């Protein structure tokens, strides 16, 4: 059994930032199920929304966030995170992060700020179109140079260990450790920790089409749910409006910043259509644009729409969007001369493990930060580029909160993992079939537009799949694929259950049966295991 003061599950911006802070006052382990750079952060193109310009104001950023959240944002949380953002950005820069700059009309260097949908001003700090990757590399470099941090790669958290599992019914329930599966050794290890922080990212792979990396299988949410933590707002999955539509390119995002620089959305006849759906046109919030594209495609029977930025010179596009330009060009599309075929795809999970403003979950000893958490910042729809800012701020706040409290636990012996009579998996096709079925039914029944009948069909099939997968889990030796499948079906079930309970349309949850707001549901959807 290994022991650490702090165990962080996930190696994205939230987990890495917390690790650097916590390592100043204790031993830290980072558990990551693939390589250290495999995270949702590394795939983020757009940037970080933060007020840095004299033409902008904190109040404008706050109001833009509240408007995008469609009545469900917690205003105290919004104000706190956005106001503490600049200091966290400065800290990131101190680690070595460089944001793009430009020469202004006075011949001086200044930040080159981008604009995205829902923002009233230019306030997106970026590093070309590889912002997330650059942040990830900056933080990993700092982590690898810290003597108090152990980075454990290719190790997947299986389940949290609580005092309840130890049989001590006379002591309060709290999180005391976790089981971790070493993929290379095919062995499950027990780890004790004073504090566990879940920073596992999102769950986009629950859908057939997503901009997320393959690792985004809702692991943190599923583990927290099984341990008894409260989960909130899982019906709000943000679909990014513009994912590259190409048979040979999987999950490639065309950043919202492209529309921020003037790109237009066209149908197959070359006509603009966004003005038919919203007065803000291409710069409307993501939920509005995604639904408009979905409606346009269904109305016309088209497989995609088109994003046209050919009005900009090639030299500008290569400099501002080097990765997007290169990927499109390799796919036979010159975005300087022709429009890019795009479709909506699952992108960002606005719900998650319910936390307070310090990252505390309802289970003592367990914190959650980043996309896997639901703080109240995003409400019913995330404002573009607020997520990386939230990850940095909440990592800081969680560390500050932990420092104030005495989380140190007396060493205890945790039970070892027992496989019992489990057999080697004899038919891997079962795992892949169930994985595919979950993703397809979620896309068809729990997509951009929903109905009561679709949700009920999804719930019925998911219930059967949960039984099948749980039976498979108990009878066969575990593997990373099986663990991800188990987490995937749990996360999908929580999403459908949450959507069925919201009898209205709000933000990212749109249902034809209840197309309007209902004040009765202007509240979070909170579910707790009983």
Backbone torsions as a table, in degrees:
resi	resn	phi	psi	omega
1	UNK	NA	128.2	176.1
2	UNK	-90.9	155.1	-179.9
3	UNK	-134.9	134.7	175.5
4	UNK	-141.4	157.9	172.4
5	UNK	-71.0	-41.3	-177.3
6	UNK	-133.1	130.8	173.4
7	UNK	-119.1	126.4	179.7
8	UNK	-112.3	128.4	177.9
9	UNK	-102.5	108.8	-178.1
10	UNK	120.4	141.0	-176.4
11	UNK	-124.1	37.7	172.7
12	UNK	-88.9	-166.7	-175.1
13	UNK	-62.0	-37.7	-179.4
14	UNK	-66.9	-50.7	-178.0
15	UNK	-63.4	-43.2	-178.8
16	UNK	-67.1	-40.1	179.3
17	UNK	-64.6	-44.5	177.7
18	UNK	-61.4	-42.1	-179.0
19	UNK	-57.4	-44.6	-179.0
20	UNK	-62.5	-35.7	-179.6
21	UNK	-77.0	-46.2	-177.1
22	UNK	-66.2	-28.8	-178.1
23	UNK	-65.6	-14.1	177.7
24	UNK	-76.2	-14.5	-179.0
25	UNK	-139.2	26.8	175.9
26	UNK	171.3	172.9	178.1
27	UNK	-81.3	141.0	-173.1
28	UNK	-130.8	137.2	171.1
29	UNK	-123.5	134.0	173.9
30	UNK	-108.1	120.4	178.2
31	UNK	-99.3	121.8	177.8
32	UNK	-133.4	131.9	-168.7
33	UNK	-79.0	-12.3	173.7
34	UNK	-125.0	-139.2	176.8
35	UNK	-81.9	166.8	-174.7
36	UNK	-60.4	-26.5	-177.0
37	UNK	-93.7	-2.3	-179.9
38	UNK	-80.6	102.8	-178.6
39	UNK	-158.5	162.9	174.3
40	UNK	-63.9	-33.9	179.6
41	UNK	-54.4	-46.2	-175.4
42	UNK	-62.2	-19.2	-179.3
43	UNK	-93.5	-7.1	-176.9
44	UNK	-71.0	124.2	-176.9
45	UNK	-96.2	-47.2	-166.5
46	UNK	-58.8	-65.2	-179.3
47	UNK	149.4	-158.4	-178.8
48	UNK	-119.6	126.8	177.6
49	UNK	-81.9	123.5	-179.0
50	UNK	-160.6	138.6	-179.4
51	UNK	-76.4	115.2	178.9
52	UNK	-135.6	-5.3	-174.7
53	UNK	-106.1	146.7	176.4
54	UNK	-66.0	-22.1	179.7
55	UNK	-80.4	-10.1	-178.1
56	UNK	-107.6	173.1	174.0
57	UNK	-150.5	154.7	179.2
58	UNK	-61.7	-37.6	-178.6
59	UNK	-64.7	-37.1	176.9
60	UNK	-64.6	-42.4	178.5
61	UNK	-63.4	-41.4	178.7
62	UNK	-62.0	-47.4	-178.3
63	UNK	-65.8	-39.2	176.7
64	UNK	-60.0	-40.4	179.6
65	UNK	-66.3	-43.6	-179.7
66	UNK	-65.2	-40.0	179.6
67	UNK	-64.2	-45.9	179.8
68	UNK	-61.8	-37.0	-177.4
69	UNK	-72.5	-5.9	170.8
70	UNK	53.6	45.3	172.1
71	UNK	91.6	-5.4	-175.9
72	UNK	-109.0	-3.4	177.4
73	UNK	-66.4	144.9	170.4
74	UNK	-87.2	110.1	-171.1
75	UNK	-62.3	-35.8	177.4
76	UNK	-61.1	-42.8	179.1
77	UNK	-64.8	-44.8	179.6
78	UNK	-57.3	-51.1	-177.5
79	UNK	-63.4	-40.9	-178.3
80	UNK	-65.5	-50.0	-176.1
81	UNK	-66.0	-43.5	-178.2
82	UNK	-68.3	-36.6	-180.0
83	UNK	-72.6	-30.9	179.2
84	UNK	-86.3	-5.6	-178.3
85	UNK	-60.4	-49.5	-177.0
86	UNK	-55.2	-39.3	179.7
87	UNK	-65.6	-36.6	179.5
88	UNK	-72.6	-32.9	174.9
89	UNK	-64.4	-43.5	179.3
90	UNK	-61.4	-38.6	178.0
91	UNK	-65.0	-40.9	177.9
92	UNK	-61.0	-41.6	177.4
93	UNK	-62.8	-35.6	179.4
94	UNK	-66.2	-24.5	175.7
95	UNK	-77.2	-13.8	178.3
96	UNK	120.7	6.4	-179.8
97	UNK	-72.8	135.8	178.2
98	UNK	-118.8	123.5	174.9
99	UNK	-98.9	151.5	-177.8
100	UNK	-61.7	141.2	176.7
101	UNK	-125.4	167.6	177.1
102	UNK	-143.1	165.1	176.4
103	UNK	-92.6	121.2	-179.3
104	UNK	-81.9	-177.3	-175.5
105	UNK	-66.1	-14.8	178.1
106	UNK	-96.5	5.6	178.0
107	UNK	79.3	17.6	-178.8
108	UNK	-110.6	152.6	175.3
109	UNK	-70.4	137.3	170.9
110	UNK	-149.4	161.8	179.7
111	UNK	-62.4	136.1	177.0
112	UNK	-88.4	96.2	-172.8
113	UNK	-89.3	134.5	176.5
114	UNK	-96.6	170.7	177.0
115	UNK	-131.3	140.8	179.0
116	UNK	-132.3	171.9	-176.4
117	UNK	-56.4	136.2	178.7
118	UNK	89.7	-12.1	179.3
119	UNK	-93.0	132.2	-179.3
120	UNK	-84.5	-13.0	-179.9
121	UNK	-138.6	163.7	170.7
122	UNK	-74.9	118.4	-178.6
123	UNK	-150.2	14.6	-176.6
124	UNK	-94.4	111.2	173.2
125	UNK	-76.9	136.2	-175.9
126	UNK	-147.8	162.4	171.0
127	UNK	-121.4	87.4	-171.2
128	UNK	50.7	-129.6	176.1
129	UNK	-113.9	31.3	179.8
130	UNK	-130.0	36.0	-173.6
131	UNK	-58.8	-49.4	-178.8
132	UNK	-60.5	-42.1	179.0
133	UNK	-61.1	-43.8	-179.3
134	UNK	-66.3	-38.8	177.0
135	UNK	-63.5	-45.9	180.0
136	UNK	-57.8	-47.4	-178.7
137	UNK	-64.2	-39.1	178.9
138	UNK	-61.7	-47.3	-177.7
139	UNK	-70.5	-38.5	179.4
140	UNK	-63.6	-40.4	177.8
141	UNK	-58.6	-43.7	179.1
142	UNK	-66.2	-40.2	-179.7
143	UNK	-64.5	-44.5	-177.1
144	UNK	-65.9	-21.2	179.7
145	UNK	-92.9	3.5	-177.8
146	UNK	-100.7	124.4	-175.3
147	UNK	-69.6	-20.1	-176.2
148	UNK	-90.5	2.4	-175.2
149	UNK	-113.6	126.7	173.3
150	UNK	-104.5	121.1	-180.0
151	UNK	-102.3	110.3	-174.5
152	UNK	-104.2	104.3	-176.4
153	UNK	-91.1	161.0	179.7
154	UNK	54.1	37.7	178.6
155	UNK	-128.8	124.9	-174.4
156	UNK	-112.8	124.6	176.5
157	UNK	-63.8	133.3	-178.3
158	UNK	-97.6	-57.2	-179.2
159	UNK	-153.8	154.0	174.1
160	UNK	-81.2	150.5	176.0
161	UNK	-109.8	124.5	177.8
162	UNK	-113.7	164.9	178.5
163	UNK	-62.1	-27.0	178.0
164	UNK	-60.4	-36.9	-179.6
165	UNK	-73.2	-17.0	-179.2
166	UNK	-83.7	-7.5	178.4
167	UNK	86.0	4.7	179.9
168	UNK	-87.9	81.6	-174.7
169	UNK	-73.1	-11.2	-179.5
170	UNK	-90.8	-0.6	179.9
171	UNK	-114.1	151.5	-178.5
172	UNK	-62.7	146.8	-179.8
173	UNK	-74.6	129.1	175.2
174	UNK	-153.1	163.9	178.9
175	UNK	-85.7	130.6	-176.1
176	UNK	-125.5	-6.9	-179.6
177	UNK	175.7	-166.3	179.7
178	UNK	-160.8	159.1	173.1
179	UNK	-97.2	137.5	-176.6
180	UNK	-129.5	129.3	-179.1
181	UNK	-96.1	119.2	176.2
182	UNK	-85.7	110.0	-174.2
183	UNK	-62.3	-39.4	-176.2
184	UNK	-73.3	-40.6	-179.9
185	UNK	-86.9	-12.1	-176.9
186	UNK	53.1	51.0	-174.6
187	UNK	-139.3	139.8	178.7
188	UNK	-100.4	124.8	-177.4
189	UNK	-108.8	151.3	176.9
190	UNK	-102.0	132.1	179.4
191	UNK	-126.9	128.1	175.0
192	UNK	-97.4	143.9	179.0
193	UNK	-149.0	148.2	173.9
194	UNK	-71.0	-38.8	179.4
195	UNK	-137.9	137.1	173.9
196	UNK	-115.9	132.8	179.5
197	UNK	-117.8	119.1	176.2
198	UNK	-89.7	121.3	178.7
199	UNK	-138.5	52.5	-168.1
200	UNK	-89.4	2.8	177.5
201	UNK	79.6	-154.3	-169.8
202	UNK	-98.8	-158.7	-174.2
203	UNK	-140.4	31.3	-175.6
204	UNK	-58.8	-26.3	-177.6
205	UNK	-72.6	-1.3	172.6
206	UNK	-71.3	-13.0	178.6
207	UNK	-109.1	154.2	-179.6
208	UNK	-64.9	-39.4	-179.7
209	UNK	-118.3	123.0	-176.9
210	UNK	-150.9	155.7	174.3
211	UNK	-90.2	-3.2	-174.1
212	UNK	-80.8	155.7	172.5
213	UNK	-69.9	167.1	-176.9
214	UNK	-62.8	-20.2	-177.7
215	UNK	-74.2	-13.3	-170.9
216	UNK	-81.6	75.7	-174.2
217	UNK	-114.9	21.1	175.1
218	UNK	67.9	29.0	-173.9
219	UNK	-60.3	-46.5	-177.0
220	UNK	-63.0	-43.6	-180.0
221	UNK	-62.2	-46.4	-178.8
222	UNK	-62.8	-43.3	179.2
223	UNK	-64.6	-44.4	-179.9
224	UNK	-63.0	-40.6	179.0
225	UNK	-62.0	-46.8	-179.5
226	UNK	-63.2	-29.9	-179.5
227	UNK	-82.5	-11.3	176.6
228	UNK	107.3	6.9	179.7
229	UNK	-77.2	151.5	179.3
230	UNK	-74.1	142.5	179.5
231	UNK	-119.7	142.8	-175.3
232	UNK	-134.3	144.1	166.4
233	UNK	56.7	39.5	-178.0
234	UNK	-73.5	-7.9	177.4
235	UNK	-75.4	-13.8	-174.1
236	UNK	-96.8	84.2	173.6
237	UNK	-100.8	123.2	180.0
238	UNK	-84.5	126.4	175.5
239	UNK	-98.1	122.2	177.0
240	UNK	-72.7	132.9	-175.2
241	UNK	-66.6	-27.8	-168.1
242	UNK	-128.0	87.2	171.1
243	UNK	-104.0	136.6	-178.2
244	UNK	-57.3	128.1	178.7
245	UNK	-99.2	100.3	-177.4
246	UNK	-155.1	134.5	-174.8
247	UNK	-63.9	-22.9	-175.2
248	UNK	-106.3	-1.2	-178.2
249	UNK	-120.4	118.6	-176.0
250	UNK	-98.7	130.8	167.4
251	UNK	59.8	33.5	-179.3
252	UNK	-95.3	122.1	-176.8
253	UNK	-84.4	135.8	168.6
254	UNK	-100.6	105.0	-170.6
255	UNK	-50.4	145.2	174.6
256	UNK	-61.7	-21.8	178.2
257	UNK	-61.9	-23.2	176.9
258	UNK	-64.5	-43.5	175.0
259	UNK	-67.7	-32.4	177.8
260	UNK	-63.6	-25.3	178.8
261	UNK	-94.5	8.5	172.1
262	UNK	113.0	6.3	179.5
263	UNK	-66.5	145.2	-179.9
264	UNK	-111.1	147.3	175.5
265	UNK	-96.0	129.1	-176.3
266	UNK	-125.7	149.3	171.9
267	UNK	-87.5	-174.9	-175.3
268	UNK	-66.7	-14.6	176.2
269	UNK	-92.2	3.7	179.8
270	UNK	79.5	19.2	-177.1
271	UNK	-103.3	139.1	172.5
272	UNK	-69.2	144.4	-178.0
273	UNK	-132.8	-12.6	-174.2
274	UNK	-62.6	-29.7	-179.9
275	UNK	-65.3	-17.9	177.1
276	UNK	-75.7	-17.7	-174.2
277	UNK	-112.0	-28.1	-176.6
278	UNK	-160.4	140.5	-177.8
279	UNK	-67.4	-20.1	179.1
280	UNK	-82.4	-4.7	176.3
281	UNK	53.0	-129.1	-175.3
282	UNK	-65.2	-16.1	-178.8
283	UNK	-101.3	18.7	172.5
284	UNK	-70.2	160.2	177.3
285	UNK	-58.2	160.9	-171.7
286	UNK	-60.7	-39.0	-178.4
287	UNK	-62.2	-38.5	179.8
288	UNK	-67.1	-46.4	-177.5
289	UNK	-66.7	-41.7	-179.6
290	UNK	-62.9	-43.3	178.9
291	UNK	-66.5	-36.8	179.1
292	UNK	-64.0	-43.7	178.8
293	UNK	-64.6	-44.1	179.1
294	UNK	-59.1	-44.7	179.7
295	UNK	-65.0	-41.8	-178.8
296	UNK	-64.9	-42.3	179.0
297	UNK	-63.6	-43.7	-178.8
298	UNK	-70.1	-37.2	-179.5
299	UNK	-64.5	-39.0	-175.3
300	UNK	-97.9	-10.2	-177.2
301	UNK	73.1	25.8	-179.3
302	UNK	-91.1	154.7	179.2
303	UNK	-88.2	-14.0	-179.0
304	UNK	-161.4	172.6	167.4
305	UNK	-119.2	-172.8	-173.5
306	UNK	-133.1	141.4	179.1
307	UNK	-111.1	117.5	-171.6
308	UNK	-114.5	114.0	175.3
309	UNK	-125.1	27.1	-179.0
310	UNK	-69.0	-7.1	176.1
311	UNK	-72.6	-17.0	179.9
312	UNK	-92.2	146.2	-180.0
313	UNK	-68.2	151.4	-177.8
314	UNK	-57.8	-40.3	-177.4
315	UNK	-62.4	-36.8	177.8
316	UNK	-66.5	-46.0	-177.5
317	UNK	-64.1	-39.6	179.2
318	UNK	-66.6	-33.5	-178.5
319	UNK	-81.1	-42.7	-176.3
320	UNK	-79.9	-36.6	-177.0
321	UNK	-129.1	61.6	-174.6
322	UNK	-61.4	-42.0	-178.3
323	UNK	-69.8	-42.8	179.5
324	UNK	-64.7	-44.5	-179.4
325	UNK	-61.7	-46.0	-177.7
326	UNK	-64.0	-44.4	-179.0
327	UNK	-63.9	-44.1	178.1
328	UNK	-63.7	-42.6	-177.2
329	UNK	-64.0	-41.7	177.6
330	UNK	-65.3	-21.2	179.0
331	UNK	-93.5	6.8	177.5
332	UNK	88.6	17.5	-179.0
333	UNK	-121.8	118.9	174.6
334	UNK	-97.8	99.4	-173.8
335	UNK	-65.6	-11.7	175.7
336	UNK	-80.8	-13.8	-176.1
337	UNK	-123.4	-20.6	-174.9
338	UNK	-145.2	157.3	-179.9
339	UNK	-73.1	155.5	-178.9
340	UNK	-97.4	126.1	175.9
341	UNK	-70.9	129.5	-176.6
342	UNK	-138.2	155.7	174.1
343	UNK	-140.9	157.0	174.1
344	UNK	-70.0	152.6	177.3
345	UNK	-151.8	149.4	178.9
346	UNK	-56.6	134.5	-169.4
347	UNK	-132.3	-53.8	-172.0
348	UNK	-141.5	133.0	-179.9
349	UNK	-89.8	113.1	-178.0
350	UNK	-85.1	-20.9	174.4
351	UNK	-92.0	-170.5	179.0
352	UNK	155.2	-154.6	178.4
353	UNK	-72.3	121.8	-175.8
354	UNK	-68.6	129.0	178.0
355	UNK	-133.1	166.0	171.4
356	UNK	-92.7	-168.8	-176.5
357	UNK	-72.8	-0.3	177.9
358	UNK	-111.7	3.3	-178.8
359	UNK	85.3	3.6	-179.8
360	UNK	-73.6	132.5	173.5
361	UNK	-89.7	-177.7	178.2
362	UNK	-77.4	-5.7	179.2
363	UNK	-105.5	112.2	-179.2
364	UNK	-54.6	141.8	-178.8
365	UNK	87.0	-6.6	-179.1
366	UNK	-119.4	124.7	175.5
367	UNK	-114.9	157.9	175.2
368	UNK	-141.2	134.3	-179.2
369	UNK	-140.5	158.3	-180.0
370	UNK	83.1	-157.1	-173.0
371	UNK	-64.8	-26.5	-179.3
372	UNK	-71.3	-13.5	-177.7
373	UNK	-100.4	155.0	172.5
374	UNK	-119.3	100.4	-176.1
375	UNK	-90.2	-24.6	-172.4
376	UNK	108.3	-2.4	179.4
377	UNK	-68.2	-45.5	-169.9
378	UNK	-86.7	-21.6	-178.4
379	UNK	60.3	-132.6	-176.9
380	UNK	-88.5	-3.2	-178.8
381	UNK	-167.7	123.5	-178.5
382	UNK	-74.3	132.7	169.8
383	UNK	-73.1	132.8	-175.3
384	UNK	-49.4	135.7	173.7
385	UNK	68.7	12.1	172.6
386	UNK	-80.8	-16.3	-170.9
387	UNK	-71.5	-43.3	178.9
388	UNK	-64.4	-35.8	176.7
389	UNK	-63.8	-44.6	178.4
390	UNK	-59.2	-42.1	-178.9
391	UNK	-59.1	-45.0	-178.7
392	UNK	-67.1	-46.2	-176.6
393	UNK	-66.7	-43.5	-177.3
394	UNK	-70.6	-29.9	173.3
395	UNK	-62.3	-43.2	178.6
396	UNK	-63.5	-45.4	-176.4
397	UNK	-69.1	-37.8	178.3
398	UNK	-63.4	-43.9	179.2
399	UNK	-63.3	-43.6	-179.8
400	UNK	-62.1	-38.5	179.6
401	UNK	-67.7	-42.2	-178.9
402	UNK	-64.6	-36.3	179.2
403	UNK	-61.8	-32.6	-176.4
404	UNK	-76.5	-17.7	-174.3
405	UNK	-115.5	156.0	178.1
406	UNK	-96.2	96.9	-179.3
407	UNK	-94.5	-2.3	-175.6
408	UNK	-61.2	131.7	-179.2
409	UNK	-111.7	147.0	172.9
410	UNK	-66.0	140.2	179.0
411	UNK	-56.0	130.0	177.3
412	UNK	-131.4	154.2	178.8
413	UNK	-89.7	116.7	178.9
414	UNK	-91.1	149.4	-178.6
415	UNK	-65.6	140.1	176.2
416	UNK	-74.2	160.5	178.1
417	UNK	-76.4	135.4	178.3
418	UNK	-122.8	122.2	178.5
419	UNK	-84.0	-15.8	178.9
420	UNK	61.0	-131.6	-178.7
421	UNK	-95.5	17.8	-177.9
422	UNK	-58.9	139.6	-178.2
423	UNK	-101.9	162.7	172.0
424	UNK	-64.3	144.4	179.2
425	UNK	-63.0	122.1	-177.2
426	UNK	-97.3	-19.1	-178.8
427	UNK	-137.0	87.1	178.9
428	UNK	-62.4	-20.7	-179.6
429	UNK	-60.8	-28.8	179.1
430	UNK	-62.8	-44.3	178.6
431	UNK	-60.9	-48.0	-176.8
432	UNK	-67.7	-34.5	178.1
433	UNK	-66.1	-46.5	179.8
434	UNK	-64.5	-39.7	176.9
435	UNK	-57.4	-49.0	-178.3
436	UNK	-64.6	-39.9	-179.2
437	UNK	-64.6	-42.7	178.7
438	UNK	-59.8	-47.4	-175.8
439	UNK	-66.3	-37.2	179.7
440	UNK	-71.8	-43.8	-178.7
441	UNK	-68.4	-33.2	176.7
442	UNK	-66.6	-39.0	179.2
443	UNK	-67.1	-42.0	-176.7
444	UNK	-76.8	-37.7	-171.5
445	UNK	-107.9	-18.7	-175.3
446	UNK	-128.5	36.4	-174.7
447	UNK	-88.3	-146.1	-176.1
448	UNK	-66.2	-39.0	178.1
449	UNK	-119.3	131.7	-173.6
450	UNK	-123.9	162.1	172.5
451	UNK	-141.5	162.7	178.3
452	UNK	-58.5	-42.6	-177.7
453	UNK	-65.0	-42.4	179.6
454	UNK	-63.0	-43.9	-179.1
455	UNK	-65.5	-38.8	179.4
456	UNK	-65.8	-40.0	177.0
457	UNK	-62.3	-42.2	179.3
458	UNK	-62.7	-43.9	-178.1
459	UNK	-63.3	-41.8	-179.2
460	UNK	-63.9	-46.8	-178.7
461	UNK	-68.9	-38.3	179.6
462	UNK	-64.4	-34.6	178.0
463	UNK	-61.6	-43.8	178.4
464	UNK	-66.7	-39.7	179.4
465	UNK	-65.2	-38.4	177.5
466	UNK	-58.9	-41.7	179.8
467	UNK	-65.6	-44.9	179.8
468	UNK	-61.3	-46.1	-175.7
469	UNK	-70.7	-39.3	178.2
470	UNK	-64.1	-39.9	176.8
471	UNK	-62.1	-42.9	178.4
472	UNK	-63.4	-41.3	-178.7
473	UNK	-61.6	-41.4	-176.2
474	UNK	-79.3	-21.1	-174.0
475	UNK	-100.6	-13.5	-177.6
476	UNK	-127.0	154.7	177.2
477	UNK	-64.2	144.1	-174.1
478	UNK	-76.8	156.2	174.6
479	UNK	-142.9	167.5	178.7
480	UNK	-61.3	-40.5	179.9
481	UNK	-62.2	-42.7	-179.6
482	UNK	-67.9	-40.0	178.4
483	UNK	-63.5	-41.8	178.7
484	UNK	-65.5	-40.9	178.2
485	UNK	-61.6	-43.6	177.8
486	UNK	-59.6	-44.3	179.1
487	UNK	-69.0	-36.6	-178.3
488	UNK	-62.6	-46.2	-177.7
489	UNK	-69.0	-34.7	176.7
490	UNK	-64.8	-46.9	-179.7
491	UNK	-63.1	-43.8	178.8
492	UNK	-60.6	-41.6	179.7
493	UNK	-63.2	-42.0	178.4
494	UNK	-64.5	-37.3	179.2
495	UNK	-65.5	-46.7	-179.5
496	UNK	-67.2	-41.9	178.3
497	UNK	-59.7	-41.3	179.1
498	UNK	-66.8	-42.7	-179.1
499	UNK	-64.2	-38.0	-179.8
500	UNK	-66.8	-25.9	-177.6
501	UNK	-84.3	-14.8	-178.6
502	UNK	-96.5	103.5	-176.0
503	UNK	-92.8	58.1	178.1
504	UNK	-166.1	173.4	169.2
505	UNK	-110.0	129.1	-180.0
506	UNK	-154.5	129.8	176.9
507	UNK	55.4	-121.8	-175.1
508	UNK	-80.8	-10.6	178.7
509	UNK	-97.8	106.3	179.0
510	UNK	-122.2	122.2	178.8
511	UNK	-126.0	135.1	-179.6
512	UNK	-66.3	-24.8	-179.1
513	UNK	-75.7	-25.3	177.9
514	UNK	-137.0	75.5	-170.4
515	UNK	-74.8	-8.4	-176.7
516	UNK	-112.3	167.1	171.0
517	UNK	-65.4	151.7	172.8
518	UNK	-136.0	117.0	-174.2
519	UNK	-58.5	-25.0	178.7
520	UNK	-61.7	-26.2	-176.8
521	UNK	-106.0	18.0	176.4
522	UNK	-81.4	65.4	-177.3
523	UNK	-158.7	163.0	178.4
524	UNK	-70.8	149.1	172.1
525	UNK	-94.6	107.9	-176.4
526	UNK	-114.6	128.1	178.1
527	UNK	-126.7	140.5	-178.2
528	UNK	-132.4	137.3	179.5
529	UNK	-66.2	134.4	-179.6
530	UNK	-113.4	NA	NA
